[in-house]
């Protein structure tokens, strides 16, 4: 993921539809038996090749056909909005605003419109369909879109657009991936939380507060934000935003709520990060519960490795318990929570604990009297490390769940740093993850689930093992269209967002890669074909993105009024590489918010 990207764009641009195939007709699955086991259901795609020509590398390429239960359906990539588009006179998609809702101008005279489009959800409410779309920026931005759905072919088109007011939660910060809760709310993230131990770490939010850094508290950001859309009849919708302090403060990539509506898995993106589970007190209510951090008890160091997981309790808390620590006279600083000692190598003075968390050097920390509860949530990663949990993961990304196979999946876009045995990011006193070699192409892990009476959940991950890894390579010569590739073109490169097509044994994987692949890919992985001997087996290339962009927002909706959708956002074209390839005066850098589909309804 990347931080805020500025775009000097102040022009209304009409909605664009791109792809190598557009929907001509979408059938129904009513003639197919969808009540049998997974073996009775089949899914395949007419995949696309890795872009080879300059023209192909500038396009959005997408599978033109999906075959579902033996029947072909025309699909493609469909754009809902691109950054800079507007619906009506008042709202520009991607516009950043201050706490009063006024447009920000970072490059006068141009308004600050970002190309860092990120997760976009679909939320059916009554007979209306909405989308919450968030931006990976500082300050963060969110938009509410009302969509029209064609009842004949399922095509979606934007109808109305609103800017979501985040002033009630002190603004937003680097909104990364998101999920939809079982009770139909948008669960947003705040990634790469400001380090409260570093003065000025949150000063990039100054523009949101009119340039005043004195009002900024770094502990305001790094939380999950639940967004509820209220839409009664034909009335204009409203949104309610809640930052869930009970769930802890991390570099949230994504939080994923399990079918019990209580257990939540949370990924932490960065170097030397942890893996977390939250168990709410009450189903459908994330405002109070117990937070856990995983300890990796290694069983193999080969490849991506494998481990038995132990869950270390970080204690119980509610939103109301933590909120007083963030506001007014009771607001805490890092120094209020911790006393910092001096490290000699990996050693600390008596009474202090050595930790390495989120890429930092060795820290010697002691929790001040009465600060256990505050530390457990406001400094969840440091607190977890102090209590023996593993904080050695690297670039921990998307999470999804297969309820039929009872497996959780977690993407790791880079396997290195603290994940290596005795690496430079390891503490001698910890070194839980001891992989034999790095893999810059990353991989996806599969986690077995079980019941745990003490924790109080039927969805507790017990083991974690590498499922499929990217394949590092230097095989492509200077004359190859793939000369810049450092990962095999037919395998993964920095997997990021993932989503599961339940009942079809298919894991969808989106990439966020730099040099791995020049054009990022969305893959379909047929789990029945996964092979330890061939790490490209079972993969079909479903979509590719233009130069320098990232695939984000991958999320599967099996049935919305009779149609399925694979949401797919293309962030910052020409933004991470190949910046010089964009023609002068071109608007090709604008991000795409859209979907692959429509599919027939494929719910189970």
Secondary structure, DSSP 8 states (H G I E B T S, - for coil): -------B----------SS---S----STTS--SS-GGG--EEE-------SHHHHTS-EE-SEEEETTEEEE--EEEEEETT-BSSSS-BTTB-B-TTS-B--SBTTB-BB-S-EEEE--EEETTEEEEEEEE-SSS-EEEEEEEEE-TTT--EEEEEEEE---GGGT--------EE-TTS-EEE---S---TTSTTTTGGGGGGGTT-GGG--GGGSS-EEEEEEE--TTS--EEEEEEEGGG--S-EEEEEE-TTSSEEEEEE-SEEE-EEEEEEEETTEEEEEEEEEEEEEEEE-STT-EEEEEEEEEEEEEHHHHHTTTSGGG---HHHHEEEE-EETTEE-TT-EEE--TT---EEEEE-TT-HHHHHHHTHHHHHHHTT----EESEEEEEEETTTTEEEEEES-B-GGGBTT-TT--TT-----BSS-BTT-EEEEEEEEEETTTTEEEEEEEEEEEEE--B-----TTSTTTT-SB-TTS-SSEEEEEEETTTTEEEEEE--SSS-SS-EEEEEEGGG--SS-TTTTEEEEEE--TT-EEEEEEEEEEETTEEEEEEEEE-TTSSS-GGGS-TT--TT--EEEEEEEEE----
